């Protein structure tokens, strides 16, 4: 199913709900059984801050072609935290899970959002005005923070979910306070998540961010997709640059600016994360996983896995978390 939606600055939840025939139940939008299951929910604190929670799955793949038509002077930044909610062992076996990450971009950046079938979507999206963000973070003197707070050009940054963000995700899902305090509680959780996001971003090298056209953003994400779909093949920077239509130095700079890692470091990290997934979900052996991901030397695989995960693959594959699905 393809849905074309125009966001005029108030989000797309209501339009998405109408397109799939979802039921509105107070602040919840319930996904009908015929389409999947779960819900969307959210809060709006005026023009300064909005929050949307997605916790659902769909039986049919949905592609949203989203365009943004913001009011004059509206200058929001969107923070989308994907895969932030814990998933039970039963549901992990029943569904795929979305890739966990944090995406930060200007609201004005139009996008295509793909939602595969039988995939658990558990995300928090925060849309905040720059004025509001400056009231919280203006004292951060880091090029990335300054780009988010004041930059005139399009930008996009992506980072990983930290353990602190995952903790907040659990607290959002298992909201423990009375209904008449919800708005205050979720407002605080938005601020907490924003603090954790900026905390990660300012750990990056303090290099001024280059402006990015929409074509640059599309090209960099095409490279990301290529790396993720060819984890058994080391990246060839020259051919990637040719495919992207940009010079090798520009590719390296924009890729590291966006993801906080160079192309090869991102590739290695993605390989190890996929290895961890295969241990958890497929119960493969160390040699099976290593060879499947293109490691011809299992000692090298073991060193790389320990570098990113913190323990050797054999120990990880036998750990309680993997064996018991905690």
Backbone as CSV, one residue per row, in Angstrom:
resi,resn,N_x,N_y,N_z,CA_x,CA_y,CA_z,C_x,C_y,C_z
1,UNK,0.844,-1.186,0.000,0.000,0.000,0.000,0.884,1.241,0.000
2,UNK,0.605,2.157,-0.909,1.334,3.416,-0.944,0.395,4.539,-0.534
3,UNK,0.870,5.377,0.397,0.063,6.483,0.908,0.826,7.783,0.702
4,UNK,0.208,8.736,0.052,0.811,10.062,-0.116,0.223,10.998,0.929
5,UNK,1.099,11.614,1.707,0.663,12.464,2.813,1.408,13.793,2.759
6,UNK,0.695,14.871,2.993,1.301,16.187,3.116,1.208,16.641,4.563
7,UNK,2.351,16.878,5.159,2.408,17.336,6.551,2.509,18.856,6.545
8,UNK,1.520,19.507,7.109,1.516,20.971,7.165,1.984,21.476,8.525
9,UNK,2.799,20.648,9.195,3.406,21.090,10.443,2.785,20.521,11.682
10,UNK,1.803,19.639,11.538,1.128,19.083,12.704,1.290,17.569,12.792
11,UNK,2.207,17.004,11.990,2.410,15.568,12.016,1.511,14.839,11.031
12,UNK,1.728,13.526,10.914,1.006,12.745,9.903,0.139,11.648,10.497
13,UNK,0.061,11.563,11.824,-0.638,10.443,12.466,-2.093,10.352,12.040
14,UNK,-2.807,11.473,12.061,-4.230,11.446,11.725,-4.455,11.032,10.275
15,UNK,-3.629,11.537,9.366,-3.778,11.176,7.956,-3.458,9.703,7.731
16,UNK,-2.425,9.207,8.388,-2.069,7.792,8.292,-3.208,6.928,8.827
17,UNK,-3.791,7.358,9.956,-4.894,6.603,10.559,-6.076,6.499,9.603
18,UNK,-6.434,7.598,8.969,-7.563,7.573,8.018,-7.265,6.657,6.837
19,UNK,-6.022,6.671,6.369,-5.659,5.887,5.187,-5.784,4.387,5.426
20,UNK,-5.525,3.939,6.659,-5.594,2.495,6.938,-6.848,2.116,7.725
21,UNK,-7.728,3.087,7.948,-8.969,2.801,8.657,-8.787,2.536,10.131
22,UNK,-7.819,3.202,10.760,-7.570,3.002,12.189,-8.605,3.736,13.029
23,UNK,-8.857,3.209,14.213,-9.844,3.782,15.125,-9.170,4.736,16.100
24,UNK,-9.776,5.921,16.262,-9.266,6.896,17.221,-9.960,6.672,18.563
25,UNK,-9.158,6.450,19.602,-9.674,6.157,20.942,-8.963,7.075,21.928
26,UNK,-9.506,8.277,22.139,-8.831,9.258,22.986,-7.532,9.693,22.344
27,UNK,-6.437,9.569,23.082,-5.143,9.941,22.497,-4.500,8.781,21.734
28,UNK,-5.196,7.647,21.682,-4.671,6.477,20.982,-5.315,6.319,19.610
29,UNK,-4.509,5.884,18.642,-5.000,5.473,17.332,-4.746,3.974,17.241
30,UNK,-5.822,3.183,17.250,-5.700,1.729,17.286,-5.631,1.166,15.869
31,UNK,-4.603,0.360,15.595,-4.484,-0.291,14.294,-5.530,-1.406,14.208
32,UNK,-6.391,-1.410,13.184,-7.426,-2.453,13.091,-6.815,-3.835,12.887
33,UNK,-7.507,-4.873,13.394,-7.006,-6.245,13.277,-6.781,-6.639,11.819
34,UNK,-7.585,-6.097,10.924,-7.443,-6.440,9.500,-6.145,-5.907,8.908
35,UNK,-5.565,-4.894,9.549,-4.343,-4.268,9.041,-3.103,-4.648,9.843
36,UNK,-3.289,-5.163,11.065,-2.148,-5.501,11.905,-2.541,-5.471,13.368
37,UNK,-1.830,-4.690,14.170,-2.138,-4.589,15.585,-1.258,-3.564,16.263
38,UNK,-1.710,-3.085,17.431,-0.944,-2.092,18.163,-1.577,-0.714,18.068
39,UNK,-0.782,0.300,18.312,-1.349,1.651,18.377,-0.307,2.721,18.093
40,UNK,-0.822,3.917,17.837,-0.035,5.142,17.864,-0.638,6.042,18.920
41,UNK,0.177,6.892,19.500,-0.307,7.821,20.497,0.589,9.048,20.487
42,UNK,0.137,10.125,21.106,0.981,11.296,21.112,0.470,12.420,21.967
43,UNK,1.317,13.448,22.057,0.997,14.651,22.815,1.441,15.867,22.027
44,UNK,0.774,16.968,22.273,1.090,18.224,21.603,1.131,19.312,22.671
45,UNK,2.295,19.938,22.811,2.429,21.042,23.757,2.548,22.359,22.974
46,UNK,1.536,22.661,22.181,1.549,23.867,21.362,2.491,23.730,20.184
47,UNK,3.016,24.852,19.701,3.888,24.853,18.524,5.338,24.525,18.870
48,UNK,5.632,24.455,20.164,7.019,24.276,20.579,7.471,22.818,20.585
49,UNK,6.548,21.902,20.922,6.963,20.521,21.150,5.820,19.554,20.881
50,UNK,6.122,18.496,20.123,5.154,17.425,19.874,5.863,16.076,20.020
51,UNK,5.068,15.068,20.330,5.626,13.729,20.526,4.672,12.698,19.935
52,UNK,5.214,11.738,19.184,4.399,10.644,18.669,5.045,9.317,19.053
53,UNK,4.219,8.398,19.527,4.668,7.062,19.912,4.092,6.063,18.921
54,UNK,4.934,5.239,18.343,4.479,4.157,17.457,4.806,2.829,18.129
55,UNK,3.804,1.972,18.262,4.010,0.656,18.851,3.044,-0.310,18.173
56,UNK,3.399,-0.766,16.971,2.462,-1.569,16.180,3.194,-2.414,15.147
57,UNK,2.434,-3.266,14.483,2.920,-4.005,13.315,1.825,-3.972,12.252
58,UNK,2.228,-4.194,11.007,1.300,-4.164,9.879,1.381,-5.480,9.114
59,UNK,0.241,-5.940,8.634,0.216,-7.176,7.849,0.676,-6.947,6.410
60,UNK,0.504,-5.720,5.934,0.863,-5.379,4.563,1.928,-4.294,4.577
61,UNK,2.874,-4.381,3.654,3.885,-3.326,3.561,3.220,-1.995,3.210
62,UNK,3.632,-0.938,3.904,3.113,0.401,3.655,4.277,1.323,3.322
63,UNK,4.124,2.074,2.253,5.120,3.083,1.864,4.442,4.443,1.931
64,UNK,4.984,5.326,2.760,4.432,6.668,2.897,5.310,7.650,2.131
65,UNK,4.726,8.287,1.134,5.405,9.362,0.409,5.014,10.660,1.095
66,UNK,5.933,11.175,1.877,5.626,12.314,2.755,6.247,13.600,2.225
67,UNK,5.416,14.624,2.140,5.902,15.947,1.781,5.519,16.909,2.894
68,UNK,6.341,17.915,3.075,6.113,18.861,4.158,5.839,20.262,3.608
69,UNK,4.775,20.863,4.086,4.444,22.241,3.741,4.279,23.010,5.054
70,UNK,5.379,23.545,5.543,5.361,24.190,6.842,4.914,25.642,6.732
71,UNK,4.308,26.124,7.794,3.891,27.518,7.845,5.117,28.419,7.836
72,UNK,4.943,29.620,7.338,6.052,30.560,7.286,6.605,30.784,8.697
73,UNK,7.922,30.646,8.826,8.559,30.834,10.122,8.659,29.574,10.953
74,UNK,7.956,28.510,10.547,8.045,27.258,11.303,9.361,26.567,10.975
75,UNK,10.124,26.273,11.981,11.483,25.762,11.781,11.753,24.652,12.792
76,UNK,11.057,23.547,12.618,11.159,22.448,13.582,12.296,21.497,13.243
77,UNK,12.767,20.799,14.274,13.726,19.709,14.110,13.043,18.433,14.591
78,UNK,13.219,17.351,13.831,12.598,16.068,14.160,13.662,15.107,14.682
79,UNK,13.345,14.446,15.793,14.206,13.420,16.389,13.385,12.128,16.422
80,UNK,13.781,11.136,15.626,13.035,9.876,15.586,13.895,8.757,16.163
81,UNK,13.439,8.191,17.261,14.162,7.127,17.946,13.493,5.800,17.608
82,UNK,14.089,5.052,16.700,13.521,3.791,16.226,14.001,2.620,17.075
83,UNK,13.104,1.650,17.306,13.491,0.452,18.045,13.798,0.714,19.501
84,UNK,13.122,1.709,20.091,13.441,2.113,21.467,12.687,1.296,22.515
85,UNK,11.649,0.552,22.090,10.852,-0.199,23.067,11.334,-1.643,23.175
86,UNK,11.319,-2.209,24.379,11.713,-3.612,24.548,10.722,-4.541,23.858
87,UNK,11.240,-5.666,23.369,10.412,-6.634,22.652,10.468,-7.973,23.361
88,UNK,9.316,-8.576,23.595,9.277,-9.878,24.274,9.842,-10.958,23.369
89,UNK,10.297,-12.042,23.976,10.858,-13.160,23.216,9.826,-13.717,22.237
90,UNK,8.583,-13.845,22.694,7.530,-14.406,21.843,7.333,-13.553,20.597
91,UNK,7.266,-12.240,20.789,7.031,-11.360,19.652,8.250,-11.290,18.739
92,UNK,9.450,-11.447,19.309,10.654,-11.467,18.479,10.621,-12.641,17.508
93,UNK,10.114,-13.779,17.984,10.038,-14.931,17.105,8.941,-14.808,16.070
94,UNK,7.947,-14.016,16.383,6.782,-13.877,15.513,6.977,-12.807,14.440
95,UNK,7.761,-11.761,14.774,7.940,-10.618,13.885,9.413,-10.252,13.741
96,UNK,9.723,-9.544,12.651,11.025,-8.903,12.536,10.989,-7.621,13.376
97,UNK,12.161,-7.072,13.656,12.226,-5.824,14.410,12.919,-4.763,13.563
98,UNK,12.523,-3.509,13.733,13.138,-2.437,12.965,14.546,-2.156,13.478
99,UNK,15.363,-1.578,12.620,16.731,-1.271,12.992,16.752,-0.152,14.032
100,UNK,17.383,-0.373,15.184,17.412,0.677,16.203,18.398,1.790,15.833
101,UNK,17.944,3.014,15.876,18.813,4.164,15.637,18.063,5.441,15.996
102,UNK,18.782,6.545,15.957,18.190,7.859,16.176,18.470,8.702,14.944
103,UNK,17.419,9.250,14.363,17.543,10.086,13.170,17.173,11.516,13.545
104,UNK,18.030,12.476,13.171,17.781,13.888,13.465,17.844,14.670,12.159
105,UNK,16.803,15.423,11.847,16.799,16.209,10.612,15.834,17.379,10.746
106,UNK,15.944,18.327,9.828,14.975,19.410,9.781,13.636,18.869,9.326
107,UNK,12.566,19.398,9.892,11.226,18.951,9.532,10.958,19.157,8.047
108,UNK,11.598,20.148,7.470,11.332,20.493,6.076,11.853,19.461,5.082
109,UNK,12.652,18.499,5.549,13.197,17.485,4.645,12.103,16.468,4.326
110,UNK,11.604,16.479,3.089,10.582,15.512,2.675,11.212,14.133,2.589
111,UNK,10.392,13.107,2.797,10.972,11.776,2.827,9.974,10.713,2.415
112,UNK,10.514,9.537,2.078,9.720,8.337,1.844,9.969,7.407,3.023
113,UNK,8.910,6.965,3.678,9.018,6.072,4.826,8.469,4.705,4.448
114,UNK,9.318,3.678,4.529,8.913,2.326,4.188,8.680,1.524,5.467
115,UNK,7.532,0.877,5.554,7.200,0.061,6.716,6.904,-1.358,6.245
116,UNK,7.891,-2.258,6.320,7.693,-3.636,5.854,6.620,-4.353,6.665
117,UNK,6.016,-5.350,6.054,5.001,-6.144,6.745,5.644,-6.995,7.833
118,UNK,4.839,-7.369,8.831,5.256,-8.260,9.920,6.548,-7.798,10.606
119,UNK,6.641,-6.500,10.785,7.781,-5.893,11.474,7.258,-5.088,12.658
120,UNK,7.894,-5.248,13.810,7.499,-4.484,14.985,8.102,-3.089,14.920
121,UNK,7.242,-2.082,14.956,7.702,-0.699,14.979,7.484,-0.150,16.388
122,UNK,8.571,0.238,17.018,8.486,0.787,18.366,9.340,2.028,18.451
123,UNK,8.761,3.174,18.202,9.562,4.391,18.114,8.907,5.556,18.837
124,UNK,9.733,6.534,19.161,9.283,7.821,19.685,9.806,8.893,18.742
125,UNK,8.901,9.728,18.238,9.297,10.852,17.391,8.997,12.150,18.128
126,UNK,10.005,12.996,18.212,9.867,14.298,18.864,10.080,15.374,17.814
127,UNK,9.129,16.288,17.691,9.283,17.455,16.815,9.348,18.676,17.721
128,UNK,10.452,19.402,17.659,10.658,20.546,18.547,11.066,21.766,17.741
129,UNK,10.531,22.918,18.108,10.942,24.152,17.441,12.378,24.475,17.848
130,UNK,13.067,25.170,16.966,14.444,25.542,17.301,14.480,26.507,18.485
131,UNK,13.472,27.334,18.586,13.417,28.247,19.727,13.373,27.456,21.035
132,UNK,12.560,26.409,21.058,12.472,25.564,22.243,13.810,24.864,22.505
133,UNK,14.425,24.336,21.445,15.703,23.637,21.607,16.791,24.580,22.103
134,UNK,16.794,25.803,21.590,17.805,26.753,22.058,17.615,27.090,23.538
135,UNK,16.357,27.089,23.990,16.126,27.369,25.410,16.729,26.287,26.297
136,UNK,16.928,25.087,25.745,17.500,23.975,26.509,19.002,23.820,26.309
137,UNK,19.460,24.027,25.060,20.820,23.601,24.702,21.698,24.696,24.097
138,UNK,21.294,25.949,24.197,22.044,27.006,23.518,23.487,27.109,24.001
139,UNK,23.774,26.684,25.207,25.125,26.801,25.737,26.067,25.715,25.226
140,UNK,25.559,24.755,24.476,26.423,23.704,23.916,27.218,24.276,22.747
141,UNK,28.520,24.398,22.910,29.377,24.960,21.861,30.058,23.830,21.096
142,UNK,29.266,23.173,20.265,29.773,22.078,19.428,29.170,22.255,18.044
143,UNK,29.959,22.030,16.977,29.449,22.282,15.624,28.139,21.569,15.294
144,UNK,27.971,20.327,15.762,26.737,19.607,15.446,25.558,20.240,16.179
145,UNK,25.755,20.562,17.458,24.685,21.217,18.214,24.322,22.549,17.567
146,UNK,25.313,23.301,17.144,25.048,24.606,16.538,24.325,24.460,15.203
147,UNK,24.635,23.409,14.444,23.926,23.158,13.186,22.455,22.860,13.457
148,UNK,22.187,22.011,14.448,20.807,21.658,14.779,20.041,22.883,15.287
149,UNK,20.698,23.699,16.099,20.007,24.829,16.727,19.865,26.040,15.818
150,UNK,20.831,26.221,14.878,20.855,27.479,14.128,21.106,27.332,12.627
151,UNK,21.563,26.157,12.175,21.967,26.009,10.777,20.842,26.313,9.793
152,UNK,21.177,26.983,8.709,20.170,27.377,7.721,19.937,26.295,6.673
153,UNK,20.943,25.462,6.433,20.837,24.453,5.375,20.230,23.158,5.913
154,UNK,19.834,22.277,4.983,19.348,20.958,5.376,20.466,20.166,6.042
155,UNK,20.110,19.338,6.979,21.080,18.469,7.625,20.386,17.180,8.011
156,UNK,21.185,16.161,8.231,20.677,14.906,8.777,21.805,14.243,9.549
157,UNK,21.504,13.792,10.753,22.455,13.076,11.589,21.790,11.796,12.069
158,UNK,22.608,10.765,12.205,22.093,9.505,12.729,23.061,8.992,13.779
159,UNK,22.526,8.471,14.865,23.356,7.895,15.912,22.670,6.648,16.460
160,UNK,23.370,5.945,17.308,22.815,4.721,17.886,21.962,5.045,19.105
161,UNK,21.176,4.080,19.528,20.422,4.202,20.779,21.351,3.859,21.941
162,UNK,21.374,4.710,22.939,22.173,4.416,24.129,21.334,3.620,25.126
163,UNK,22.011,3.039,26.121,21.285,2.287,27.156,20.347,3.215,27.922
164,UNK,20.738,4.495,28.075,19.875,5.459,28.764,18.593,5.709,27.975
165,UNK,18.702,5.799,26.661,17.509,5.995,25.822,16.583,4.785,25.906
166,UNK,17.171,3.590,25.905,16.358,2.378,26.003,15.625,2.314,27.344
167,UNK,16.293,2.775,28.400,15.628,2.824,29.705,14.427,3.766,29.666
168,UNK,14.608,4.950,29.064,13.503,5.895,28.960,12.382,5.305,28.103
169,UNK,12.752,4.563,27.041,11.744,3.911,26.215,10.882,2.961,27.023
170,UNK,11.509,2.192,27.907,10.745,1.280,28.776,9.814,2.053,29.700
171,UNK,10.295,3.188,30.201,9.473,3.996,31.102,8.297,4.644,30.372
172,UNK,8.503,4.974,29.099,7.406,5.527,28.301,6.348,4.458,28.047
173,UNK,6.796,3.249,27.727,5.863,2.168,27.405,5.076,1.742,28.643
174,UNK,5.733,1.713,29.789,5.080,1.294,31.039,4.820,2.514,31.914
175,UNK,4.110,3.469,31.366,3.844,4.744,32.031,3.184,4.503,33.392
176,UNK,3.822,4.940,34.490,3.372,4.538,35.825,2.542,5.568,36.585
177,UNK,2.157,6.660,35.947,1.521,7.743,36.714,0.055,7.931,36.300
178,UNK,-0.738,8.611,37.119,-2.161,8.805,36.806,-2.370,9.570,35.494
179,UNK,-3.537,9.332,34.899,-3.840,9.920,33.602,-3.773,11.449,33.621
180,UNK,-4.161,12.073,34.729,-4.175,13.536,34.766,-2.771,14.136,34.896
181,UNK,-1.753,13.283,35.028,-0.373,13.761,35.061,0.413,13.348,33.814
182,UNK,-0.258,12.690,32.865,0.435,12.155,31.692,1.174,13.225,30.902
183,UNK,0.500,14.338,30.637,1.111,15.363,29.795,2.413,15.877,30.413
184,UNK,2.433,16.061,31.707,3.630,16.528,32.386,4.719,15.454,32.337
185,UNK,4.313,14.207,32.586,5.264,13.091,32.590,5.946,12.943,31.223
186,UNK,5.156,12.923,30.150,5.727,12.730,28.814,6.543,13.931,28.357
187,UNK,6.184,15.122,28.815,6.998,16.296,28.517,8.393,16.130,29.100
188,UNK,8.469,15.650,30.329,9.763,15.410,30.962,10.553,14.327,30.218
189,UNK,9.837,13.295,29.745,10.519,12.224,29.015,11.077,12.728,27.690
190,UNK,10.365,13.634,27.028,10.892,14.257,25.807,12.200,14.974,26.104
191,UNK,12.206,15.771,27.165,13.408,16.512,27.523,14.557,15.557,27.865
192,UNK,14.226,14.485,28.554,15.263,13.518,28.929,15.874,12.870,27.696
193,UNK,15.032,12.465,26.736,15.544,11.858,25.510,16.392,12.849,24.719
194,UNK,15.951,14.090,24.626,16.725,15.106,23.913,18.099,15.291,24.556
195,UNK,18.150,15.284,25.872,19.436,15.409,26.570,20.361,14.251,26.215
196,UNK,19.843,13.043,26.191,20.679,11.878,25.865,21.153,11.932,24.404
197,UNK,20.306,12.418,23.506,20.696,12.529,22.095,21.824,13.536,21.933
198,UNK,21.666,14.722,22.502,22.714,15.739,22.385,23.997,15.282,23.079
199,UNK,23.853,14.524,24.158,25.030,14.015,24.861,25.872,13.129,23.951
200,UNK,25.219,12.292,23.129,25.955,11.460,22.181,26.558,12.280,21.048
201,UNK,25.781,13.211,20.522,26.239,13.979,19.360,27.472,14.819,19.678
202,UNK,27.532,15.406,20.866,28.665,16.281,21.183,29.927,15.497,21.534
203,UNK,29.833,14.156,21.543,31.031,13.338,21.701,31.764,13.144,20.374
204,UNK,31.145,13.539,19.286,31.790,13.414,17.979,32.889,14.475,17.834
205,UNK,33.766,14.240,16.860,34.819,15.215,16.588,34.196,16.578,16.291
206,UNK,34.714,17.647,16.887,34.119,18.980,16.691,34.499,19.591,15.341
207,UNK,34.009,18.958,14.285,34.293,19.423,12.920,33.057,20.143,12.385
208,UNK,33.216,21.347,11.830,32.057,22.067,11.281,31.320,21.217,10.251
209,UNK,30.006,21.225,10.308,29.194,20.420,9.394,29.052,21.116,8.048
210,UNK,29.192,20.339,6.983,28.982,20.867,5.635,27.494,20.853,5.312
211,UNK,27.053,21.781,4.475,25.651,21.790,4.049,25.376,20.573,3.181
212,UNK,24.137,20.091,3.221,23.754,18.918,2.444,22.489,19.215,1.653
213,UNK,22.578,19.031,0.335,21.380,19.121,-0.491,20.587,17.817,-0.332
214,UNK,19.325,17.843,-0.731,18.513,16.630,-0.631,19.127,15.478,-1.420
215,UNK,19.734,15.795,-2.572,20.381,14.740,-3.366,21.553,14.123,-2.609
216,UNK,22.293,14.946,-1.843,23.393,14.417,-1.040,22.864,13.464,0.027
217,UNK,21.768,13.857,0.671,21.177,13.015,1.716,20.740,11.682,1.134
218,UNK,20.063,11.728,-0.016,19.620,10.487,-0.665,20.805,9.610,-1.032
219,UNK,21.880,10.223,-1.532,23.058,9.454,-1.938,23.736,8.796,-0.746
220,UNK,23.872,9.534,0.349,24.524,8.983,1.544,23.707,7.817,2.103
221,UNK,22.375,7.932,2.087,21.543,6.840,2.598,21.521,5.658,1.635
222,UNK,21.697,5.920,0.349,21.826,4.809,-0.601,23.107,4.024,-0.309
223,UNK,24.165,4.726,0.075,25.416,4.058,0.449,25.219,3.236,1.717
224,UNK,24.521,3.800,2.687,24.235,3.061,3.922,23.492,1.755,3.607
225,UNK,22.462,1.849,2.768,21.686,0.659,2.407,22.560,-0.361,1.693
226,UNK,23.442,0.135,0.813,24.360,-0.769,0.100,25.256,-1.508,1.093
227,UNK,25.814,-0.791,2.064,26.685,-1.432,3.049,25.925,-2.492,3.846
228,UNK,24.704,-2.165,4.252,23.917,-3.097,5.065,23.498,-4.338,4.286
229,UNK,23.356,-4.207,2.980,22.917,-5.351,2.168,24.090,-6.125,1.563
230,UNK,25.322,-5.679,1.812,26.515,-6.378,1.313,27.524,-6.531,2.440
231,UNK,27.082,-7.105,3.556,27.937,-7.197,4.733,29.083,-8.198,4.571
232,UNK,29.000,-9.044,3.571,30.081,-10.004,3.337,31.099,-9.490,2.325
233,UNK,30.946,-8.213,1.892,31.863,-7.627,0.909,32.414,-6.308,1.452
234,UNK,33.735,-6.177,1.609,34.305,-4.899,2.058,33.949,-3.778,1.081
235,UNK,33.641,-2.587,1.581,33.232,-1.489,0.690,34.369,-0.990,-0.184
236,UNK,34.030,-0.653,-1.408,34.975,-0.047,-2.341,34.608,1.435,-2.467
237,UNK,35.401,2.288,-1.848,35.065,3.709,-1.766,34.961,4.334,-3.151
238,UNK,35.858,3.952,-4.040,35.856,4.554,-5.373,34.559,4.260,-6.119
239,UNK,34.122,3.006,-6.090,32.892,2.655,-6.807,31.672,3.252,-6.118
240,UNK,31.694,3.340,-4.786,30.579,3.965,-4.072,30.472,5.446,-4.425
241,UNK,31.622,6.111,-4.527,31.627,7.536,-4.873,31.102,7.751,-6.288
242,UNK,31.498,6.881,-7.204,31.013,6.982,-8.578,29.501,6.798,-8.631
243,UNK,29.007,5.791,-7.902,27.570,5.512,-7.867,26.808,6.692,-7.256
244,UNK,27.418,7.341,-6.261,26.765,8.458,-5.585,26.892,9.767,-6.353
245,UNK,27.771,9.791,-7.330,27.959,11.014,-8.110,28.685,12.097,-7.340
246,UNK,29.621,11.696,-6.490,30.389,12.682,-5.731,31.832,12.222,-5.610
247,UNK,32.722,13.109,-5.244,34.134,12.758,-5.094,34.319,11.898,-3.842
248,UNK,35.430,11.164,-3.806,35.698,10.337,-2.632,35.831,11.167,-1.354
249,UNK,36.565,12.295,-1.371,36.653,13.108,-0.142,35.281,13.599,0.337
250,UNK,34.429,14.003,-0.599,33.093,14.481,-0.213,32.277,13.336,0.382
251,UNK,32.362,12.156,-0.240,31.631,10.998,0.280,32.081,10.691,1.713
252,UNK,33.401,10.629,1.922,33.926,10.305,3.248,33.466,11.332,4.289
253,UNK,33.534,12.608,3.922,33.183,13.677,4.864,31.696,13.634,5.218
254,UNK,30.822,13.563,4.200,29.387,13.596,4.468,28.913,12.333,5.176
255,UNK,29.518,11.200,4.839,29.130,9.951,5.505,29.484,10.019,6.985
256,UNK,30.718,10.440,7.301,31.119,10.521,8.709,30.329,11.599,9.429
257,UNK,30.040,12.708,8.743,29.233,13.766,9.353,27.850,13.248,9.734
258,UNK,27.259,12.437,8.865,25.904,11.936,9.100,25.867,10.871,10.181
259,UNK,26.770,9.909,10.114,26.683,8.729,10.986,27.686,8.711,12.137
260,UNK,28.629,9.659,12.125,29.613,9.685,13.198,30.689,8.634,13.051
261,UNK,30.668,7.886,11.956,31.664,6.855,11.671,32.063,6.953,10.209
262,UNK,33.324,6.593,9.916,33.744,6.486,8.530,33.061,5.303,7.857
263,UNK,33.173,5.228,6.539,32.486,4.171,5.785,32.906,2.785,6.279
264,UNK,34.205,2.550,6.403,34.650,1.205,6.780,34.304,0.905,8.227
265,UNK,34.435,1.895,9.118,34.072,1.664,10.520,32.577,1.358,10.641
266,UNK,31.748,2.068,9.870,30.309,1.803,9.888,30.033,0.381,9.397
267,UNK,30.728,-0.014,8.328,30.567,-1.353,7.754,30.924,-2.425,8.782
268,UNK,32.048,-2.249,9.480,32.460,-3.227,10.484,31.463,-3.292,11.634
269,UNK,30.997,-2.130,12.080,30.010,-2.095,13.156,28.719,-2.797,12.736
270,UNK,28.281,-2.553,11.498,27.057,-3.183,10.993,27.225,-4.700,10.904
271,UNK,28.405,-5.154,10.500,28.663,-6.597,10.431,28.533,-7.240,11.808
272,UNK,29.123,-6.584,12.804,29.102,-7.142,14.149,27.681,-7.127,14.718
273,UNK,26.933,-6.053,14.474,25.546,-6.009,14.949,24.709,-7.103,14.294
274,UNK,24.968,-7.366,13.013,24.265,-8.453,12.335,24.684,-9.804,12.908
275,UNK,25.954,-9.926,13.246,26.424,-11.160,13.876,25.689,-11.401,15.197
276,UNK,25.551,-10.351,15.986,24.839,-10.478,17.259,23.388,-10.891,17.028
277,UNK,22.774,-10.336,15.991,21.389,-10.701,15.669,21.295,-12.175,15.276
278,UNK,22.247,-12.641,14.481,22.226,-14.039,14.042,22.409,-14.986,15.220
279,UNK,23.255,-14.607,16.177,23.400,-15.433,17.378,22.088,-15.499,18.149
280,UNK,21.409,-14.351,18.265,20.174,-14.288,19.037,19.025,-15.012,18.357
281,UNK,18.819,-14.716,17.066,17.602,-15.159,16.386,17.764,-16.468,15.622
282,UNK,18.963,-16.752,15.125,19.165,-17.952,14.299,19.920,-19.057,15.015
283,UNK,20.516,-18.706,16.180,21.246,-19.689,16.986,22.356,-20.377,16.187
284,UNK,23.044,-19.591,15.342,24.131,-20.149,14.548,25.407,-20.240,15.370
285,UNK,26.358,-21.065,14.910,27.650,-21.180,15.588,28.536,-20.000,15.214
286,UNK,29.651,-19.856,15.939,30.586,-18.756,15.665,31.140,-18.866,14.251
287,UNK,31.526,-20.045,13.845,32.085,-20.196,12.493,31.030,-19.939,11.425
288,UNK,29.807,-20.392,11.637,28.743,-20.156,10.661,28.477,-18.661,10.487
289,UNK,28.418,-17.943,11.600,28.169,-16.508,11.533,29.353,-15.783,10.894
290,UNK,30.550,-16.123,11.328,31.739,-15.451,10.800,31.871,-15.618,9.297
291,UNK,31.731,-16.845,8.806,31.880,-17.085,7.368,30.722,-16.470,6.582
292,UNK,29.522,-16.484,7.151,28.377,-15.896,6.465,28.581,-14.400,6.238
293,UNK,29.281,-13.754,7.159,29.510,-12.310,7.059,30.848,-11.968,6.408
294,UNK,31.479,-12.944,5.794,32.666,-12.666,4.995,33.978,-12.648,5.748
295,UNK,33.999,-13.094,7.005,35.248,-13.165,7.758,35.933,-14.483,7.409
296,UNK,37.085,-14.410,6.769,37.817,-15.639,6.427,38.707,-16.079,7.582
297,UNK,38.959,-15.172,8.515,39.795,-15.465,9.675,38.931,-15.316,10.930
298,UNK,38.634,-16.416,11.601,37.738,-16.367,12.760,38.374,-15.647,13.948
299,UNK,39.689,-15.610,14.029,40.342,-14.850,15.090,40.096,-13.357,14.891
300,UNK,40.147,-12.921,13.634,39.850,-11.518,13.318,38.386,-11.206,13.643
301,UNK,37.493,-12.122,13.295,36.074,-11.952,13.617,35.883,-11.812,15.123
302,UNK,36.570,-12.654,15.890,36.451,-12.623,17.345,36.921,-11.285,17.906
303,UNK,38.041,-10.759,17.375,38.567,-9.477,17.853,37.604,-8.339,17.535
304,UNK,37.067,-8.328,16.311,36.149,-7.266,15.910,34.848,-7.329,16.717
305,UNK,34.356,-8.525,16.946,33.123,-8.677,17.724,33.317,-8.159,19.142
306,UNK,34.431,-8.535,19.753,34.699,-8.089,21.125,34.882,-6.571,21.179
307,UNK,35.470,-5.999,20.134,35.688,-4.549,20.089,34.373,-3.784,20.169
308,UNK,33.344,-4.262,19.467,32.072,-3.537,19.406,31.058,-3.998,20.449
309,UNK,31.077,-5.282,20.798,30.058,-5.839,21.694,30.544,-5.933,23.133
310,UNK,31.853,-6.061,23.320,32.384,-6.107,24.673,32.665,-7.500,25.194
311,UNK,32.394,-8.528,24.403,32.740,-9.899,24.782,32.982,-10.715,23.526
312,UNK,33.688,-11.818,23.689,33.992,-12.661,22.525,32.722,-13.342,22.024
313,UNK,32.654,-13.630,20.698,31.421,-14.193,20.141,31.006,-15.510,20.772
314,UNK,31.952,-16.373,21.129,31.591,-17.650,21.738,30.882,-17.425,23.068
315,UNK,31.429,-16.530,23.877,30.819,-16.220,25.174,29.456,-15.567,24.975
316,UNK,29.368,-14.663,23.988,28.098,-13.985,23.715,27.037,-14.982,23.272
317,UNK,27.388,-15.904,22.381,26.410,-16.869,21.845,25.889,-17.799,22.930
318,UNK,26.669,-17.981,24.012,26.260,-18.859,25.113,25.676,-18.072,26.291
319,UNK,25.645,-16.745,26.159,25.201,-15.928,27.285,23.724,-16.126,27.547
320,UNK,23.311,-15.771,28.750,21.918,-15.934,29.176,20.972,-15.126,28.295
321,UNK,21.426,-13.931,27.893,20.554,-13.063,27.075,20.209,-13.733,25.760
322,UNK,21.210,-14.398,25.136,20.974,-15.035,23.849,20.287,-16.381,24.018
323,UNK,20.791,-17.185,24.930,20.246,-18.526,25.116,18.824,-18.502,25.676
324,UNK,18.589,-17.564,26.611,17.276,-17.511,27.250,16.359,-16.471,26.706
325,UNK,16.897,-15.556,25.882,16.066,-14.508,25.274,15.562,-13.496,26.288
326,UNK,16.393,-13.176,27.293,15.967,-12.225,28.330,15.764,-10.856,27.755
